[in-house]
């Protein structure tokens, strides 16, 4: 019985280690994307869990003394050059994934960081019975980012090409 318990514990630890390891099955070109304009710098980095990419780490650095607003209702997930829904966040309930979202405020000269996930890929896991962020497909994936600065709407597109190795 003790050997069986140790074996189960070993298998569990091994599965958790594999699940948390960076993906070597997928490749992103480029590995990170950056844009700069007179109001802000933005960086987007895709991240994966297990086999494929499930979301992006978004960083915005406000270059002005005025606040910026990230308009999530006009920020879209892009797949193969087309809008494919909005984004959801780590604390979003499955039933709220496509509901309007309040803007995030980036204070003057501040840095903003957020993990974002395509809401159209957010689903209920059949196995766990819990919400799960699904994998993005091979091809062009990215973000159409909308930021309000000094009353002006600024849109920037950041895209990657994902390939399965």
C-alpha positions as CSV (number, residue, x, y, z in Angstrom):
1,X,0.0,0.0,0.0
2,X,2.8,2.4,0.9
3,X,4.5,1.7,-2.5
4,X,1.3,2.4,-4.3
5,X,0.9,5.7,-2.5
6,X,4.5,6.7,-3.3
7,X,4.0,5.7,-7.0
8,X,0.8,7.9,-7.1
9,X,2.6,10.8,-5.5
10,X,5.5,10.5,-8.0
11,X,3.1,10.4,-11.0
12,X,1.2,13.4,-9.7
13,X,4.5,15.4,-9.3
14,X,5.7,14.4,-12.7
15,X,2.4,15.4,-14.3
16,X,2.5,18.8,-12.6
17,X,6.1,19.3,-13.7
18,X,5.2,18.5,-17.3
19,X,2.2,20.8,-17.2
20,X,4.2,23.7,-15.9
21,X,7.2,23.3,-18.3
22,X,7.5,25.7,-21.2
23,X,6.2,24.3,-24.5
24,X,8.7,22.9,-26.9
25,X,6.1,21.7,-29.3
26,X,5.2,25.2,-30.6
27,X,7.3,28.1,-31.9
28,X,6.4,31.8,-32.1
29,X,7.8,34.1,-34.7
30,X,8.7,36.6,-33.4
31,X,9.0,35.5,-29.7
32,X,8.0,38.9,-28.5
33,X,6.4,41.9,-30.3
34,X,6.9,45.6,-29.4
35,X,5.4,48.8,-30.6
36,X,6.2,52.4,-29.8
37,X,4.2,55.6,-30.4
38,X,4.3,59.1,-28.8
39,X,1.9,58.0,-26.0
40,X,3.1,54.5,-24.9
41,X,5.3,51.5,-25.5
42,X,3.6,48.1,-25.6
43,X,5.1,44.7,-25.5
44,X,3.2,41.4,-26.1
45,X,4.6,38.0,-25.3
46,X,2.7,34.8,-25.9
47,X,2.7,32.2,-23.2
48,X,1.9,28.5,-23.1
49,X,0.9,25.8,-20.7
50,X,1.6,22.2,-21.7
51,X,1.2,21.9,-25.5
52,X,0.2,25.2,-26.9
53,X,-0.1,29.0,-26.5
54,X,-3.1,30.0,-24.5
55,X,-2.7,33.8,-24.0
56,X,-0.5,36.8,-24.0
57,X,1.4,38.9,-21.4
58,X,0.7,42.5,-22.2
59,X,2.9,45.3,-20.9
60,X,2.1,49.0,-21.5
61,X,4.5,51.8,-20.4
62,X,2.8,55.2,-20.4
63,X,5.2,57.8,-21.8
64,X,3.0,60.8,-20.8
65,X,2.0,62.4,-17.5
66,X,-1.7,61.9,-18.3
67,X,-3.6,58.7,-17.8
68,X,-4.3,56.2,-20.5
69,X,-7.3,53.9,-20.8
70,X,-7.1,50.4,-22.3
71,X,-10.4,49.9,-24.0
72,X,-11.1,46.2,-23.7
73,X,-14.4,46.5,-25.6
74,X,-12.4,47.7,-28.7
75,X,-9.4,45.4,-28.2
76,X,-9.7,42.2,-30.2
77,X,-8.1,38.8,-30.5
78,X,-6.8,38.4,-34.1
79,X,-6.6,35.1,-35.9
80,X,-5.3,34.9,-39.5
81,X,-5.9,38.7,-39.9
82,X,-9.5,38.7,-38.7
83,X,-11.1,39.7,-35.4
84,X,-12.0,36.7,-33.4
85,X,-13.6,38.0,-30.2
86,X,-12.4,40.0,-27.3
87,X,-10.2,39.0,-24.3
88,X,-10.8,37.6,-20.9
89,X,-8.6,37.7,-17.8
90,X,-7.5,35.4,-15.0
91,X,-10.4,36.4,-12.8
92,X,-13.2,36.3,-15.4
93,X,-16.1,33.9,-14.9
94,X,-17.0,31.7,-17.9
95,X,-20.4,33.3,-18.1
96,X,-18.9,36.8,-18.2
97,X,-16.3,36.2,-20.9
98,X,-18.1,38.2,-23.6
99,X,-19.7,40.8,-21.5
100,X,-18.5,44.5,-21.7
101,X,-15.5,45.1,-19.6
102,X,-14.5,48.4,-17.9
103,X,-11.3,50.0,-19.1
104,X,-8.0,49.5,-17.3
105,X,-6.3,52.8,-16.3
106,X,-2.6,53.3,-16.8
107,X,-1.4,56.3,-14.7
108,X,1.0,58.8,-16.0
109,X,4.5,57.5,-16.4
110,X,3.4,54.1,-15.1
111,X,3.8,50.6,-16.2
112,X,0.8,48.2,-16.7
113,X,1.0,44.4,-16.8
114,X,-1.9,42.0,-17.6
115,X,-2.4,38.4,-18.7
116,X,-5.0,38.2,-21.5
117,X,-6.7,35.2,-23.0
118,X,-8.9,35.0,-26.2
119,X,-12.5,34.8,-24.9
120,X,-13.7,32.6,-27.8
121,X,-11.2,29.9,-26.6
122,X,-12.4,30.0,-23.0
123,X,-14.5,26.9,-22.3
124,X,-15.7,24.5,-19.7
125,X,-13.4,21.6,-19.2
126,X,-15.1,18.3,-19.7
127,X,-12.7,16.5,-17.4
128,X,-12.3,19.0,-14.6
129,X,-15.7,20.7,-14.9
130,X,-14.0,24.0,-14.5
131,X,-13.3,26.9,-16.9
132,X,-10.2,26.4,-19.1
133,X,-8.3,28.7,-21.4
134,X,-8.1,26.9,-24.7
135,X,-5.1,26.8,-27.1
136,X,-4.6,29.1,-30.0
137,X,-4.2,27.5,-33.4
138,X,-1.3,27.5,-35.7
139,X,-1.1,30.6,-38.0
140,X,-1.2,34.3,-37.3
141,X,-2.4,35.2,-33.8
142,X,-2.3,38.5,-32.1
143,X,-4.0,41.6,-30.6
144,X,-5.7,44.6,-32.0
145,X,-5.0,46.9,-29.0
146,X,-7.1,50.0,-28.4
147,X,-5.9,52.7,-26.0
148,X,-7.4,56.1,-25.3
149,X,-4.8,58.9,-24.8
150,X,-5.8,62.6,-24.5
151,X,-9.2,61.8,-25.9
152,X,-7.8,60.1,-29.0
153,X,-8.4,56.5,-29.8
154,X,-5.1,54.8,-30.7
155,X,-5.1,51.3,-32.3
156,X,-2.1,49.1,-32.6
157,X,-1.8,45.6,-34.1
158,X,0.7,43.1,-32.6
159,X,0.8,39.7,-34.3
160,X,2.8,36.5,-34.2
161,X,3.0,33.4,-36.4
162,X,2.6,30.2,-34.4
163,X,3.9,26.9,-35.8
164,X,3.8,23.4,-34.4
165,X,7.3,21.9,-34.5
